[in-house]
C-alpha cells in the first residue's frame, strides 16, 4: 500500500527556533555579486536553504553544476523540474575560479539529477573536481551526488577524480522514501554510498562517506535509529540531520517541528552508533558548516 502523508497535519506556524537572520555583512553581497558575475548556480538559492544568509556572509557557498533544472520531482525539493538544458563546457572552470576568488579551504559541489544523460552527469562532476583541484590544490573537495540510477560505471568516474568527501543523501527513512523521493530507492542509495567507499579503497584514495536525513516528515524515532544503523552498516561515517521546511504549498507538508534538544539527543545517539562526525539541528543542511569535518584527520577516511 502506498505511503501517504496527511496534509491536515501540516503546521503553518513555525516555532521560534526556526529563525533566519537577514544579511548585514558586506561579504554576503560580495559573494552574491561574484556568483552572478561567473554565472554560477548555487543550491543555496535553488533549494531555498535557510542558511544562505549566514554562509554567504562568511564567503562560502555550495555550487550546483549541470544546470538548474532537475529531471526528478521529489516531494520536498524546491529545485525546478523541467527538461534540462545542455551542459556548459566551461562550467568546471567557472567553479574553480569561484573557489579561487573566495579562498575556500573546503568546497561542496552538488548537482541536479540528470537522468537524461547517459552517465547521469558523472563526467561533468569529475571534470569539475579536476579543475578545482588544479586551480586550488589545497582545497578539500566534497561532492553531493544523485544516485546515478545505481550505475556503477558513472559512480566510478566520480570516484576516480578522488573527492575527499563523497556525500549522497538518504533524505528520509525507508517507509517514507516512496512519497518523499518517488524516483529513488532507499536500498539503492545505501548501495551507492557503500560502493563509493569500496571504490575509493580499491583506488587507494582517502575518502569519507557522508549522508543526511530530514526530520519532521512523519518518521518515528525507531525509524530514525534504523536509518542510522543502515548507514553505519554501509560504512557511512558522517551524518547530518536537519528539520524539513516546506518550500511551497505544492510540496510535502511539515508533520512535526523537532525540538532543538531532540536534535542534540539524536546527535549523541548517532555518535554512540559509531558515526565519526554528526551535525544535527533544526537548520542543519548537508553542506552547512561542511568544513567542520576534517577528512585529513579521520583515520578511517
C-alpha positions as CSV (number, residue, x, y, z in Angstrom):
1,X,0.0,0.0,0.0
2,X,1.5,3.4,-1.0
3,X,2.5,5.7,1.9
4,X,0.6,8.9,2.3
5,X,1.3,12.0,4.4
6,X,-1.9,13.6,5.7
7,X,-1.8,17.3,4.6
8,X,-4.0,18.3,7.6
9,X,-1.0,17.5,9.8
10,X,0.9,20.5,8.4
11,X,1.6,23.2,10.9
12,X,1.8,26.6,9.2
13,X,3.2,28.5,12.2
14,X,7.0,27.9,12.6
15,X,8.4,27.6,16.1
16,X,10.7,30.4,17.5
17,X,13.9,28.3,17.0
18,X,13.3,28.4,13.2
19,X,14.7,31.8,12.7
20,X,17.0,33.2,10.0
21,X,19.0,36.4,10.3
22,X,18.9,38.7,7.2
23,X,22.3,39.7,5.8
24,X,24.0,42.8,7.2
25,X,27.6,41.7,6.2
26,X,29.1,43.2,3.1
27,X,30.8,39.8,2.4
28,X,27.3,38.5,1.6
29,X,26.8,41.0,-1.2
30,X,30.4,40.4,-2.5
31,X,29.7,36.7,-2.6
32,X,26.4,37.2,-4.4
33,X,28.0,39.6,-6.9
34,X,30.8,37.1,-7.6
35,X,28.4,34.2,-8.2
36,X,26.3,36.3,-10.6
37,X,29.5,37.6,-12.3
38,X,30.6,34.0,-13.0
39,X,27.1,32.9,-14.0
40,X,27.0,30.1,-11.4
41,X,24.1,28.3,-9.8
42,X,24.1,27.6,-6.1
43,X,22.0,25.1,-4.2
44,X,21.8,27.8,-1.5
45,X,19.3,29.7,-3.7
46,X,17.8,26.9,-5.8
47,X,16.8,24.8,-2.7
48,X,15.9,27.9,-0.6
49,X,18.4,26.9,2.0
50,X,17.7,28.8,5.3
51,X,21.4,29.2,6.0
52,X,22.3,31.0,2.8
53,X,22.4,34.4,4.5
54,X,24.9,33.1,7.1
55,X,27.0,31.1,4.6
56,X,27.3,33.8,2.0
57,X,28.1,36.3,4.8
58,X,31.0,34.1,5.6
59,X,32.1,33.9,2.0
60,X,31.1,30.2,1.4
61,X,28.6,28.6,-1.0
62,X,27.6,25.2,-2.4
63,X,27.9,25.1,-6.1
64,X,25.2,23.3,-8.1
65,X,26.5,22.2,-11.5
66,X,24.8,20.7,-14.6
67,X,22.1,23.3,-14.7
68,X,19.2,24.4,-12.5
69,X,16.5,22.0,-14.0
70,X,16.2,18.6,-12.4
71,X,14.8,15.5,-14.1
72,X,13.1,14.4,-10.9
73,X,10.3,15.9,-8.9
74,X,10.9,15.0,-5.3
75,X,8.2,16.0,-2.9
76,X,10.4,18.0,-0.6
77,X,12.7,19.9,-3.1
78,X,12.3,23.4,-4.4
79,X,14.6,22.9,-7.4
80,X,12.8,23.4,-10.7
81,X,11.7,20.2,-12.6
82,X,11.7,20.7,-16.3
83,X,13.6,19.4,-19.3
84,X,17.3,20.3,-18.6
85,X,19.4,22.4,-20.8
86,X,22.7,21.1,-22.3
87,X,25.7,21.0,-20.1
88,X,28.0,24.1,-20.2
89,X,31.5,23.0,-21.1
90,X,33.2,26.0,-19.3
91,X,31.2,25.5,-16.0
92,X,34.0,23.5,-14.3
93,X,36.4,26.4,-15.0
94,X,34.0,28.9,-13.6
95,X,33.5,26.9,-10.4
96,X,37.3,26.6,-10.0
97,X,37.6,30.3,-10.4
98,X,34.9,31.0,-7.8
99,X,36.7,28.7,-5.3
100,X,39.9,30.6,-6.0
101,X,38.3,34.1,-5.6
102,X,36.6,33.1,-2.4
103,X,39.8,31.5,-1.0
104,X,37.9,28.4,0.1
105,X,39.7,25.6,2.0
106,X,36.6,23.4,1.5
107,X,34.2,23.4,-1.4
108,X,30.9,21.5,-1.8
109,X,29.9,20.6,-5.4
110,X,26.4,19.2,-6.0
111,X,24.1,18.8,-9.0
112,X,20.6,18.3,-10.1
113,X,19.6,14.8,-11.1
114,X,20.4,14.4,-14.8
115,X,18.7,11.1,-15.7
116,X,18.6,12.4,-19.3
117,X,22.3,11.9,-19.7
118,X,23.9,8.5,-20.4
119,X,26.3,9.0,-17.4
120,X,23.9,10.9,-15.2
121,X,26.4,13.9,-15.3
122,X,29.3,11.9,-13.8
123,X,31.9,13.2,-16.3
124,X,30.8,16.7,-15.6
125,X,31.2,16.1,-11.9
126,X,34.7,14.6,-12.5
127,X,35.8,17.5,-14.7
128,X,34.7,20.0,-12.0
129,X,36.7,18.1,-9.4
130,X,39.8,18.0,-11.6
131,X,39.6,21.7,-12.4
132,X,39.0,22.8,-8.8
133,X,42.0,20.7,-7.7
134,X,44.2,22.0,-10.4
135,X,43.5,25.7,-9.6
136,X,43.1,25.2,-5.8
137,X,45.4,22.3,-4.9
138,X,44.9,22.8,-1.1
139,X,41.1,22.9,-1.1
140,X,39.1,19.9,0.2
141,X,36.6,18.8,-2.4
142,X,33.3,17.4,-1.2
143,X,30.7,16.2,-3.7
144,X,27.0,15.7,-3.1
145,X,25.8,13.5,-5.9
146,X,22.5,11.9,-7.1
147,X,22.2,8.2,-7.2
148,X,23.1,7.9,-11.0
149,X,20.2,5.3,-11.1
150,X,22.6,2.9,-9.4
151,X,25.1,2.8,-12.3
152,X,28.5,1.7,-11.0
153,X,30.2,2.9,-14.2
154,X,29.0,6.5,-13.5
155,X,30.0,6.2,-9.9
156,X,33.4,5.0,-10.8
157,X,34.0,8.1,-13.0
158,X,33.3,10.4,-10.0
159,X,35.4,8.3,-7.5
160,X,38.3,8.2,-10.0
161,X,38.5,12.0,-9.6
162,X,39.2,11.4,-5.9
163,X,37.0,13.7,-3.9
164,X,37.9,13.8,-0.3
165,X,34.3,13.5,0.8
166,X,31.5,11.7,-1.0
167,X,28.0,12.7,0.0
168,X,24.7,11.2,-1.1
169,X,21.7,11.9,1.0
170,X,19.3,9.2,2.2
171,X,16.9,12.1,2.8
172,X,14.3,10.2,4.9
173,X,13.5,6.8,6.5
174,X,12.7,3.8,4.4
175,X,8.9,3.8,4.9
176,X,8.6,7.4,3.6
177,X,11.0,7.2,0.7
178,X,8.4,6.4,-1.9
179,X,6.5,9.6,-1.2
180,X,9.5,11.8,-0.4
181,X,11.7,10.6,-3.2
182,X,9.4,8.9,-5.7
183,X,12.1,8.2,-8.3
184,X,14.7,7.0,-5.8
185,X,15.1,3.9,-3.7
186,X,16.2,3.6,-0.1
187,X,18.3,0.5,-0.6
188,X,19.8,1.9,-3.8
189,X,21.0,5.0,-2.0
190,X,22.6,2.8,0.7
191,X,24.4,0.7,-2.0
192,X,25.7,3.9,-3.7
193,X,27.3,5.0,-0.5
194,X,28.8,1.6,0.2
195,X,30.0,1.1,-3.3
196,X,31.6,4.6,-3.4
197,X,33.6,3.8,-0.2
198,X,34.7,0.4,-1.7
199,X,35.8,2.0,-4.9
200,X,37.9,4.6,-3.1
201,X,39.6,1.9,-1.1
202,X,40.3,-0.1,-4.3
203,X,41.8,3.0,-5.9
204,X,43.9,3.7,-2.9
205,X,42.2,7.1,-2.3
206,X,41.2,8.5,1.1
207,X,37.6,9.4,1.0
208,X,35.0,9.8,3.8
209,X,31.3,8.9,3.0
210,X,28.5,11.2,4.2
211,X,24.8,11.2,4.2
212,X,21.9,13.2,5.6
213,X,18.3,12.8,6.6
214,X,15.4,15.4,7.1
215,X,13.2,15.1,10.1
216,X,9.6,16.3,10.6
217,X,8.0,14.3,7.7
218,X,6.2,11.9,10.0
219,X,9.0,9.4,10.7
220,X,9.2,7.7,14.1
221,X,12.1,7.7,16.4
222,X,12.6,4.0,15.8
223,X,12.8,4.6,12.1
224,X,15.4,7.3,12.6
225,X,17.6,5.0,14.6
226,X,17.1,2.2,12.0
227,X,18.3,4.6,9.3
228,X,21.3,5.4,11.4
229,X,22.0,1.7,11.7
230,X,21.6,1.1,8.0
231,X,24.0,3.9,7.1
232,X,26.6,2.5,9.6
233,X,26.1,-1.0,8.1
234,X,27.0,0.5,4.7
235,X,30.2,2.2,6.0
236,X,29.0,5.8,6.2
237,X,30.9,7.8,8.8
238,X,29.5,11.3,8.6
239,X,25.8,12.2,9.2
240,X,23.7,15.4,9.0
241,X,20.2,15.8,10.4
242,X,18.0,18.8,10.0
243,X,14.4,20.0,10.1
244,X,12.4,19.6,6.9
245,X,10.9,23.0,5.8
246,X,8.2,23.2,3.2
247,X,9.3,25.2,0.2
248,X,5.8,25.9,-1.0
249,X,2.2,24.8,-0.6
250,X,2.8,22.4,-3.5
251,X,5.4,20.4,-1.5
252,X,5.0,17.9,1.2
253,X,3.7,19.3,4.5
254,X,5.7,19.6,7.7
255,X,4.2,17.0,10.1
256,X,6.3,18.0,13.1
257,X,8.8,20.6,14.2
258,X,11.5,18.8,16.1
259,X,12.8,20.4,19.3
260,X,16.5,21.5,19.4
261,X,17.0,19.3,22.4
262,X,15.8,16.3,20.5
263,X,18.3,17.1,17.7
264,X,21.0,17.2,20.3
265,X,19.9,13.8,21.7
266,X,19.9,12.3,18.2
267,X,23.4,13.5,17.7
268,X,24.6,11.7,20.8
269,X,22.8,8.5,19.7
270,X,24.5,8.7,16.3
271,X,27.9,9.2,17.8
272,X,27.3,6.2,20.1
273,X,26.4,4.2,17.0
274,X,29.8,4.9,15.5
275,X,29.5,8.0,13.3
276,X,32.7,9.9,13.4
277,X,31.1,13.3,12.8
278,X,27.5,14.4,13.3
279,X,25.8,17.7,12.6
280,X,22.3,17.8,14.0
281,X,20.0,20.8,14.5
282,X,16.8,22.4,13.1
283,X,18.7,24.4,10.4
284,X,21.4,21.9,9.6
285,X,21.7,21.0,5.9
286,X,24.0,18.8,4.0
287,X,26.7,21.4,3.4
288,X,26.1,23.6,6.5
289,X,29.5,24.1,8.2
290,X,30.8,21.3,6.0
291,X,34.4,22.3,6.7
292,X,33.9,21.4,10.4
293,X,34.6,17.8,9.4
294,X,38.3,17.3,8.6
295,X,38.8,14.3,6.4
296,X,42.5,14.5,6.7
297,X,42.2,13.9,10.4
298,X,39.8,11.0,10.0
299,X,41.8,7.7,10.4
300,X,39.0,5.8,8.6
301,X,38.7,8.1,5.6
